[in-house]
Amino acid sequence: MTTILAVRHKGKVAVGGDGQITFGATAVKHNANKIRRLHDSKVIVGFAGATADAMALVERFDGMLKKYQGAVPRAAVELAKEWRTDRILRRLESLLLAADREHLLLISGTGDVIEPDEPVAGIGSGGPFASAAARALVKHSPLDARAIVEESLRIAATLCIYSNDRLVIEEL
């Protein structure tokens, strides 16, 4: 499992993730990068779940971004539709967070494309911990989006046994 967090705050968006990959109850990698820049670095995607599944979905999402000229909501809806209806894709076990300057979306294989009410979204086993910390920091601190993501992921790493504090953070 993992922790991926996206925060939109003060005109910026930051997406970050921890580096831990587990196999059952064993940490097998500590410096994984689960964050990718797509569409000429105008979109950032983070993924949680089975790594190979997530990578396949990130590639498909990138293709949808190209097809729909960078329209993140349209690309997300089309990916979710394909993911849900394709016999092979529907077996993929992963979640994606996608963000550009205007949108922050959670995309799932059950057909969900959710834009959260708050400018914060987290996925993976540590996602709820990181999201809670980020919501508090957005409301009660002077930190910018990147600093909020970093601090929130560090807090999640102290609580979630499937997350660590070796972070990758990208910002738009």
QUILINNOR-V446536 format. One record per backbone hydrogen bond with DSSP energy under -0.5 kcal/mol. NH is the residue of the N-H (numbers start at 1). CO is the residue of the C=O. If there is no record, write none. Layout:
# QUILINNOR-V446536
nh = <NH,NH>
co = <CO,CO>
This chain:
# QUILINNOR-V446536
nh = <4,5,6,7,8,9,9,12,14,15,16,17,18,21,23,26,28,28,29,32,34,36,38,42,42,43,44,45,46,47,48,50,54,55,56,57,58,59,60,61,62,63,64,65,66,67,68,69,70,71,72,75,76,77,78,79,80,81,82,83,84,85,86,90,91,92,94,95,96,97,98,99,100,105,106,107,108,109,111,114,116,121,123,126,127,130,131,132,133,134,135,136,137,138,139,140,141,145,148,149,150,151,152,153,154,155,156,157,158,158,159,159,160,161,163,167,168,170,172>
co = <123,16,121,14,119,7,12,9,7,170,5,168,3,29,26,23,21,26,21,19,32,45,43,38,39,38,99,36,97,34,95,93,50,51,52,53,54,55,56,57,58,59,60,61,62,63,64,66,65,68,70,71,72,73,74,75,76,77,78,79,80,81,82,86,88,89,92,48,107,46,105,44,103,98,114,96,112,94,108,106,114,6,4,2,124,126,127,128,129,130,131,132,133,134,135,136,137,9,144,145,146,147,148,149,150,151,152,153,154,155,155,156,156,159,160,165,17,15,13>
